[in-house]
Amino acid sequence: MLENLKLIMQIIPYLLTLLKVVENSIPESGAGKAKLTFVRETISAIYPQVMEFWPLIEKIISYAVTMYNTTGVFSKK
């Protein structure tokens, strides 16, 4: 279990960077589902072993997007 936690903690910085890249590429509001699909497929292609933790990763993505929206890192367009 501790190994799983370490794995998730190790990918978070890369995940946050990927979210910012996707948002900068497609800043339009309403494209969240397409953006999430892109992130999922990218992670799956690069690191398929981590997909068993997708529900947790999806929650982390949701929290990060909310934080970025609230703090203005992601501005609505």
trRosetta pair geometry for C-beta under 8 A, 3 or more apart (Angstrom, degrees):
i j d omega theta_ij theta_ji phi_ij phi_ji
1 4 5.6 -49 -156 29 37 114
1 5 6.7 37 148 -17 65 102
2 5 5.5 -50 -151 35 37 114
2 6 6.4 41 150 -21 66 103
3 6 5.6 -51 -148 35 33 114
3 7 6.4 38 152 -23 64 104
4 7 5.6 -52 -150 33 32 114
4 8 6.5 29 154 -15 65 104
4 53 6.9 157 -166 -83 103 131
5 8 5.9 -55 -148 37 32 108
5 9 6.2 29 154 -17 66 110
6 9 5.7 -58 -145 40 29 111
6 10 6.2 32 155 -24 65 108
7 10 5.8 -57 -150 32 28 112
7 11 6.7 14 158 -11 63 107
7 50 6.6 -168 157 -108 119 97
7 53 7.5 164 103 -11 119 157
8 11 6.2 -64 -150 38 30 102
8 12 6.8 49 152 -45 64 95
8 50 8.0 138 -89 -149 61 109
8 53 6.1 -136 -84 166 105 159
8 56 6.4 -50 -119 123 140 133
8 57 7.4 -145 -132 -78 97 79
8 60 7.6 174 -175 -46 108 152
9 12 5.9 -34 -153 0 34 119
10 13 7.9 -58 176 23 36 96
11 14 5.3 -66 -162 48 59 111
11 15 5.5 64 141 -30 85 106
11 43 7.9 67 -175 -136 139 115
11 47 7.2 -151 -108 79 132 164
11 50 6.3 76 -54 -134 163 158
11 57 7.6 -31 102 -113 135 114
12 15 5.4 -55 -141 37 31 115
12 16 6.3 32 161 -20 66 104
12 60 6.6 -110 -115 -178 94 145
13 16 5.9 -54 -148 35 30 110
13 17 6.5 31 154 -17 63 106
14 17 5.6 -54 -149 37 33 112
14 18 6.3 36 152 -21 65 106
15 18 5.6 -53 -148 35 31 113
15 19 6.5 35 152 -22 64 103
15 39 7.7 65 -150 -167 80 119
15 43 7.6 18 -103 -89 91 126
15 57 6.9 -148 -118 -156 147 98
15 60 6.6 37 124 115 156 126
15 61 6.9 -109 173 -81 119 82
15 64 7.4 178 124 -17 104 166
16 19 5.6 -49 -149 32 33 114
16 20 6.7 31 153 -16 63 104
16 64 5.9 -146 -107 -146 84 145
17 20 5.8 -56 -152 36 33 110
17 21 6.4 34 151 -20 66 106
18 21 5.6 -53 -147 35 33 113
18 22 6.3 31 156 -17 66 106
18 39 5.9 118 133 -127 123 93
18 42 6.5 175 -155 100 137 146
18 43 7.7 120 126 -62 176 90
19 22 5.9 -57 -148 38 29 109
19 23 6.2 26 155 -17 65 110
19 39 6.8 19 -85 -102 68 138
19 61 6.6 171 -88 -139 126 84
19 64 5.8 153 16 120 176 134
19 65 6.7 -135 -163 -74 134 80
19 68 7.3 -172 133 -18 127 158
20 23 5.7 -55 -142 40 31 110
20 24 6.1 30 158 -18 65 108
20 68 7.8 -164 -87 -123 80 150
20 73 7.5 -68 -108 158 101 117
21 24 5.9 -57 -146 38 27 109
21 25 6.3 24 155 -17 62 111
22 25 5.7 -61 -149 39 30 111
22 26 6.3 -29 171 35 68 100
22 35 5.0 118 153 -152 130 98
22 38 5.9 153 -123 91 128 132
22 39 6.2 -64 -40 -64 160 95
23 26 7.0 -81 -132 66 23 64
23 27 6.1 59 170 -100 66 64
23 35 7.2 47 -75 -143 61 146
23 68 7.4 -121 -61 138 172 151
23 74 5.1 -85 -164 -114 149 109
24 27 6.7 8 -132 -63 22 97
26 31 5.3 -103 152 108 124 155
26 34 7.3 -91 145 98 166 117
26 35 6.1 -157 77 -83 129 103
27 74 7.6 -178 -140 -159 82 81
27 75 7.4 6 -168 70 121 74
27 77 4.7 52 127 16 106 139
28 31 5.1 77 84 -11 94 124
28 77 5.7 -83 -101 84 43 103
29 76 5.1 17 -60 -151 131 86
29 77 6.3 173 -17 57 86 54
31 34 4.9 -51 -175 46 82 115
31 35 5.6 89 123 -29 87 100
32 35 5.5 -58 -144 38 31 112
32 36 6.1 30 159 -20 68 106
32 65 7.6 83 -132 -169 112 159
33 36 5.8 -53 -146 36 29 110
33 37 6.4 31 153 -20 62 106
34 37 5.7 -53 -148 35 31 113
34 38 6.5 35 152 -21 64 104
35 38 5.7 -53 -152 34 31 113
35 39 6.5 31 151 -18 65 105
36 39 5.7 -52 -148 36 33 111
36 40 6.2 34 153 -20 66 106
36 58 7.5 51 -160 -132 119 93
36 61 6.8 117 -122 136 92 150
37 40 5.7 -54 -146 37 31 112
37 41 6.1 24 158 -14 66 109
38 41 6.0 -60 -144 41 26 105
38 42 6.1 28 157 -21 64 110
39 42 5.8 -57 -146 37 27 112
39 43 6.3 25 158 -16 64 107
39 61 6.5 128 118 -120 159 144
40 43 6.0 -59 -149 38 27 107
40 44 6.1 26 154 -19 64 112
40 54 6.9 46 -134 -140 103 118
40 58 7.9 11 -85 -84 108 96
41 44 5.5 -54 -143 39 31 115
41 45 6.2 32 157 -21 65 106
42 45 5.9 -56 -148 35 28 109
42 46 6.2 12 159 -8 65 113
43 46 6.1 -66 -142 45 28 102
43 47 6.0 -48 -175 52 67 93
43 50 6.4 -85 170 81 109 121
43 51 7.0 143 118 -79 103 81
43 57 7.1 151 168 165 173 159
44 47 7.7 -84 -115 65 12 52
44 48 5.6 43 -167 -104 59 71
44 51 5.3 48 -107 -79 84 130
45 48 7.5 32 -98 -61 9 86
47 50 4.7 27 124 8 111 116
47 51 7.9 163 107 -32 69 77
48 51 5.6 -32 -166 -3 53 120
49 52 7.2 -34 172 5 48 104
50 53 5.6 -54 -179 39 67 108
50 54 7.9 111 129 -62 71 64
50 57 7.1 82 149 -59 107 144
51 54 5.2 9 -165 -49 60 107
53 56 4.8 -47 179 45 89 115
53 57 5.6 95 117 -27 88 99
54 57 5.3 -58 -138 41 34 112
54 58 5.9 40 161 -25 69 104
55 58 5.8 -52 -147 33 27 114
55 59 6.8 30 152 -19 60 102
56 59 5.7 -52 -154 32 35 112
56 60 6.6 35 149 -18 66 103
57 60 5.6 -52 -150 35 35 113
57 61 6.4 40 149 -22 66 103
58 61 5.5 -49 -149 34 33 115
58 62 6.5 37 151 -21 64 103
59 62 5.5 -52 -149 34 33 114
59 63 6.4 32 153 -17 66 104
60 63 5.8 -54 -148 38 32 110
60 64 6.2 32 153 -19 65 108
61 64 5.7 -58 -146 38 29 111
61 65 6.2 27 157 -18 66 107
62 65 6.0 -54 -144 36 27 108
62 66 6.4 28 155 -18 62 108
63 66 5.8 -57 -150 37 29 112
63 67 6.3 29 153 -19 65 108
64 67 5.6 -55 -148 37 31 111
64 68 6.2 27 155 -16 66 108
65 68 5.7 -55 -143 41 30 109
65 69 6.1 31 156 -19 65 107
65 74 6.9 -11 -154 12 67 158
66 69 5.8 -55 -145 38 28 110
66 70 6.1 25 157 -18 64 111
67 70 5.8 -59 -144 39 27 110
67 71 6.1 6 164 -2 65 115
67 73 7.7 17 119 24 74 128
68 71 6.3 -64 -135 48 25 98
68 73 3.9 -80 -151 69 81 116
68 74 4.2 64 133 -5 108 103
69 72 8.0 37 177 -66 25 24
69 73 7.7 -61 -45 53 22 78
69 74 5.1 -38 -80 69 59 110
69 76 7.5 53 -144 -54 96 90
72 75 6.1 20 -163 -80 68 85
